[in-house]
Amino acid sequence: MGIDFARSDRSRLGIEWEIACVDRRSGELAPAAPELLAAIGVADGFPHVTSELLTNTVEIVSAPHRRARDAVDDLTRLAQRVSDLAEPMGVDLISSGTHPFSQWFQQQVTPGKPRYDTLIDRTRWWGRQMMIWGVHVHVAVEDRRKVLPIIDGLLTYLPHFQALSASSPFWAGERTGYASNRALMFQQLPTAGLPPQLTDWPAYEQLVADLTHTGVIAELNELRWDIRPSPAWGTIEVRTFDGISTAWEIGAIAALTQCLVEHFSAELDAGREVPRLQPWFVHENKWRAARYGMEAIIIQNAAGDELLVTKDLEELLPALAPIAESLGCTAELAKLRDIVAGGASYQRQLRVADANDGSLKAVVSSLIRELREGCPR
């Protein structure tokens, strides 16, 4: 089974931002997406706004850009348009990995979408539990032979992605004790979770052929891995991130993703191997980052050396600085330090709850304000 990989301009990126609609009075999720999308209309090309699994969600998709800031500009412009339309409906917007207190069984699946119907029919209770939101970052790769080695390299930094974006400490009104409850919820789907570590593109083609032959998937996009090839766009798609609460944080995390892809691509060009972790280390790192977030002690390399994820990030950023300069994302990459200093979204949410006698409605109000203002401070 041959899988073509589209031609693309190296290291260009695009971003997909899932945003939840909430009722202004109650803070509960609101099924406002169909009305909002009808008002916006169908776009011809990128950027655009589209539907998602649940009627409480809109997804904002940037055009492909060379610079992270330009992709973020697309997102903020469209988010403002959606917000303006939502205002007279009594609807506000938030982005987080989960909603602090709404119940999954009260949410409606978007009608008229056969792939959603198939997903729910197959996964039943677990599929209906997918009251979760994320951000996906696509980075273009010019040669498909590089794709799988780069994905292996990115898996080393999956806990960094997870910790920086973690925004789901609550689930259905409960404090879960996890920084990213979404990460562990989503991997319950049969084709979600960590990708297999494959040797080359033919091995990927064989895997897809096997899964298609046995009826596990009918289409390639049903492989919902945390990091996956996206052959139709000629990109690697990093789907690890929880819903990110502010546009500036999206820019910072997208810049990190873009720089790492470019770094690994350059290593391959120089004839060097991309370092990879054993699968069991990758699994452990994902769990540690989901559980402990910014306080996770991660496994750094195949030798099993360990370091606090924020310390590892501190050592990484100077090494990526020249790449960031070449990609025009120096300012965005530097804002990762602001996330570390001010706290990731899950930490901010917990602080708001503690400061308001455990009120989760106050948490929703803070998420509304963060998305609207773009900055939590």
C-alpha positions in Angstrom: 0.0 0.0 0.0 1.8 3.1 -1.2 1.2 6.3 0.6 2.2 9.5 -1.2 3.6 12.4 0.9 2.7 15.8 -0.5 5.4 18.2 -1.5 5.7 21.0 1.1 8.0 23.9 1.9 10.3 22.8 4.7 9.4 23.9 8.2 6.4 26.0 7.3 3.7 25.5 9.9 0.0 25.6 10.4 -2.0 25.5 13.7 -5.4 24.1 14.6 -7.0 25.5 17.8 -10.1 23.8 19.3 -12.2 26.3 21.3 -15.2 25.5 23.5 -18.4 27.5 23.7 -19.8 28.2 27.2 -23.0 29.8 28.5 -22.2 33.2 29.9 -24.5 32.9 32.9 -23.9 29.3 34.0 -20.4 28.6 32.7 -21.7 25.3 31.3 -20.8 24.1 27.8 -23.2 25.5 25.2 -24.1 23.8 21.9 -23.5 27.0 19.9 -21.2 25.8 17.2 -23.7 25.0 14.5 -25.3 28.5 14.8 -21.9 30.2 14.9 -20.6 28.3 11.9 -23.8 29.1 9.9 -23.2 32.8 10.6 -19.5 32.5 9.6 -20.2 30.6 6.4 -18.0 28.1 4.5 -14.5 29.4 3.7 -12.7 28.6 0.5 -9.2 27.6 1.7 -7.2 28.7 4.8 -7.6 30.2 7.3 -11.0 29.0 8.4 -13.3 28.0 11.2 -14.9 24.5 11.2 -16.9 22.0 13.3 -15.6 19.3 15.6 -16.9 16.2 17.3 -19.2 18.1 19.7 -21.7 20.9 19.0 -20.0 22.9 21.8 -16.7 23.2 19.8 -15.4 25.3 16.9 -11.9 24.6 15.5 -9.9 27.6 14.1 -7.4 26.6 11.5 -4.6 28.9 10.3 -3.1 29.1 6.8 0.4 27.6 6.4 3.1 30.2 7.3 6.8 30.5 7.6 6.6 32.3 10.9 4.7 31.2 14.0 3.5 34.7 14.7 1.7 34.9 11.4 -0.1 31.6 12.1 -1.1 33.0 15.5 -2.3 36.2 13.9 -4.7 34.0 11.8 -6.0 32.3 14.9 -6.5 35.5 16.9 -8.3 37.3 14.0 -10.7 34.4 13.6 -11.2 33.9 17.3 -12.2 37.6 17.6 -14.7 37.1 14.8 -16.2 34.0 16.5 -16.3 35.9 19.8 -18.1 38.9 18.2 -20.8 36.5 16.8 -21.1 34.7 20.1 -21.5 37.8 22.1 -25.2 38.4 21.3 -25.9 34.7 21.8 -24.8 35.0 25.5 -21.9 32.7 24.7 -18.2 33.0 25.7 -15.2 31.1 24.5 -12.5 29.1 26.4 -9.7 26.8 25.5 -8.5 24.1 27.9 -8.0 20.4 27.8 -11.2 19.7 29.6 -14.1 21.7 31.0 -13.9 22.0 34.7 -17.4 20.8 35.6 -19.7 20.1 32.6 -20.9 16.5 32.1 -20.0 14.5 29.0 -23.5 12.8 28.7 -25.1 16.2 28.3 -23.1 17.1 25.2 -24.4 16.6 21.6 -22.4 15.0 18.8 -22.2 17.2 15.6 -24.9 15.8 13.2 -24.4 15.0 9.6 -20.8 13.9 9.9 -20.4 10.2 9.1 -16.9 9.9 10.5 -18.1 11.1 13.9 -21.0 8.7 13.7 -18.6 5.8 13.0 -16.3 6.9 15.8 -19.2 6.9 18.4 -20.7 3.7 17.1 -17.4 1.9 17.5 -16.1 3.3 20.7 -19.5 3.8 22.5 -19.0 4.9 26.1 -15.3 5.9 25.7 -16.1 7.8 22.5 -18.9 9.8 24.2 -16.4 10.6 27.0 -14.3 12.7 24.6 -15.3 16.0 26.0 -11.8 17.3 25.4 -10.0 19.9 23.4 -6.5 20.3 22.0 -4.2 22.2 19.7 -2.5 20.6 16.7 0.7 22.0 15.1 1.7 20.9 11.6 5.3 21.4 10.5 6.2 20.7 6.9 9.0 18.2 6.0 10.3 18.2 2.4 11.4 14.5 2.3 9.2 11.7 3.5 12.3 9.7 4.4 12.9 12.1 7.2 9.4 11.9 8.7 9.7 8.9 11.0 13.1 9.7 12.3 11.9 13.2 13.2 8.9 11.8 14.9 11.1 9.5 17.0 13.1 12.6 18.0 10.0 14.6 18.9 8.9 11.8 21.2 11.8 12.6 23.4 10.3 16.1 23.9 6.7 14.9 24.2 6.8 15.5 28.0 7.9 19.1 27.4 4.9 19.6 25.0 2.6 17.9 27.5 3.8 19.9 30.6 3.8 23.3 28.9 0.3 22.9 27.5 -1.3 21.0 30.3 -4.7 22.5 31.1 -7.0 19.8 32.3 -6.7 19.3 36.0 -10.5 18.9 36.4 -13.0 16.4 35.0 -16.7 16.6 35.5 -16.4 18.7 38.7 -13.6 16.7 40.2 -10.0 17.7 40.9 -8.2 14.8 39.2 -4.7 15.2 40.6 -3.4 15.2 37.0 -2.0 18.2 35.1 -3.4 16.8 31.9 -6.3 14.5 32.4 -7.1 14.9 28.7 -3.9 13.1 27.7 -5.0 9.9 29.5 -8.6 10.2 28.5 -7.8 10.5 24.8 -5.5 7.5 24.6 -8.5 5.3 25.5 -9.6 5.4 21.9 -8.2 2.4 20.0 -6.2 4.3 17.4 -5.1 7.2 19.7 -2.1 7.6 22.0 1.6 7.2 21.3 2.7 6.3 17.8 4.6 3.1 17.1 8.3 3.7 16.5 8.8 2.6 12.9 12.1 2.1 11.0 11.2 3.6 7.7 8.4 4.8 5.4 7.7 1.3 3.9 7.1 0.1 7.5 4.5 2.8 8.0 2.9 1.9 4.7 2.7 -1.8 5.8 1.2 -0.8 9.2 -1.5 1.3 7.5 -2.2 -1.6 5.0 -2.6 -4.1 7.9 -4.9 -1.8 9.8 -7.0 -1.0 6.8 -7.2 -4.7 5.8 -8.4 -5.7 9.2 -11.0 -2.9 9.5 -9.2 -1.1 12.3 -9.3 2.1 10.1 -11.1 3.1 6.9 -9.2 6.3 6.4 -5.7 7.5 7.3 -6.9 10.3 9.5 -8.5 7.7 11.9 -5.0 7.2 13.2 -5.2 9.7 16.0 -1.7 9.4 17.4 -0.1 12.0 19.6 2.4 12.7 16.8 1.7 11.5 13.3 2.6 11.9 9.7 0.1 13.9 7.8 0.8 12.8 4.2 -2.0 14.9 2.6 -0.3 18.1 3.7 3.3 17.0 3.7 3.7 17.6 7.4 4.3 16.1 10.8 1.3 16.8 13.0 2.0 17.2 16.8 -1.3 16.5 18.6 0.1 16.2 22.1 -1.1 19.5 23.3 -4.1 20.2 25.6 -6.3 23.1 24.6 -4.1 26.1 25.1 -5.7 29.0 26.9 -4.0 32.0 25.3 -2.8 32.8 21.8 0.6 33.9 23.0 1.2 30.5 24.6 0.2 28.8 21.3 2.8 30.9 19.6 5.5 29.9 22.1 4.7 26.2 21.9 4.3 26.2 18.1 7.8 27.9 17.9 9.3 25.1 20.0 7.7 22.5 17.8 8.9 24.2 14.6 12.4 24.6 16.0 12.7 21.0 17.0 11.5 19.7 13.6 14.0 21.9 11.9 16.8 20.9 14.2 16.2 17.2 13.6 15.9 17.8 9.9 19.3 19.5 9.9 20.8 16.6 11.8 19.6 14.2 9.2 21.0 16.4 6.4 24.3 16.3 8.2 24.3 12.5 8.2 23.7 12.2 11.9 21.2 10.0 13.6 18.3 11.5 15.6 18.5 10.3 19.2 15.5 8.2 20.3 14.2 6.8 23.5 13.1 3.2 24.2 9.3 2.9 23.8 8.9 2.1 27.5 10.7 5.4 28.4 8.4 7.3 26.0 5.4 5.8 27.7 6.7 6.6 31.2 7.5 10.2 30.2 4.0 10.8 28.9 2.5 9.5 32.1 4.9 11.6 34.3 4.1 14.8 32.3 0.3 14.1 32.4 0.5 13.5 36.1 3.0 16.0 37.4 3.1 18.6 34.6 5.8 21.2 35.2 7.0 19.2 38.2 7.7 16.0 36.2 11.1 14.5 36.4 11.6 13.2 32.9 13.9 10.6 31.3 16.2 12.5 29.0 18.0 9.9 26.9 18.4 6.2 26.2 20.9 5.9 29.1 18.1 6.7 31.5 19.4 10.1 32.8 16.7 12.2 34.5 16.0 15.9 35.0 13.1 18.1 36.0 11.3 19.0 32.8 11.7 22.7 33.3 15.4 22.4 33.9 15.8 20.3 30.7 13.8 23.0 28.8 16.1 25.7 30.3 19.1 23.8 28.8 17.4 23.2 25.5 16.4 26.8 24.6 19.9 28.2 24.1 20.7 25.3 21.7 17.6 26.2 19.7 18.2 29.9 19.6 20.1 30.0 16.2 17.3 27.9 14.6 14.6 30.2 16.1 16.4 33.2 14.6 16.5 31.6 11.2 12.8 30.8 11.4 11.8 34.2 12.7 10.4 33.0 16.0 13.0 34.2 18.5 10.4 36.2 20.5 7.9 33.4 20.5 10.4 30.8 21.7 11.5 33.1 24.5 8.0 33.2 25.8 8.3 29.6 27.0 10.2 31.1 29.9 7.1 33.1 30.7 5.0 30.0 30.9 7.5 28.4 33.3 7.6 31.6 35.4 3.8 32.3 35.5 2.6 28.7 35.5 1.0 26.5 32.8 -2.8 26.7 32.5 -3.4 23.8 34.8 -1.5 25.6 37.5 -3.3 28.8 37.0 -6.7 27.0 37.1 -5.8 25.3 40.4 -4.7 28.7 41.8 -8.0 30.3 40.8 -10.0 27.5 42.4 -8.1 27.7 45.6 -8.5 31.4 45.8 -12.3 31.1 45.3 -13.2 28.4 47.8 -13.0 25.7 45.2 -15.4 27.5 42.7 -15.0 25.9 39.3 -17.3 28.6 37.8 -14.5 31.0 38.8 -12.1 28.8 36.9 -14.3 29.1 33.8 -14.5 32.9 34.2 -10.7 33.0 34.3 -10.4 30.9 31.2 -12.8 33.2 29.4 -10.7 36.2 30.4 -7.4 34.6 29.4 -8.6 33.8 25.9 -10.2 37.2 25.5 -7.2 39.1 26.8 -4.5 36.7 25.4 -2.4 36.9 28.6 -3.0 35.6 32.1 -1.1 38.3 33.8 
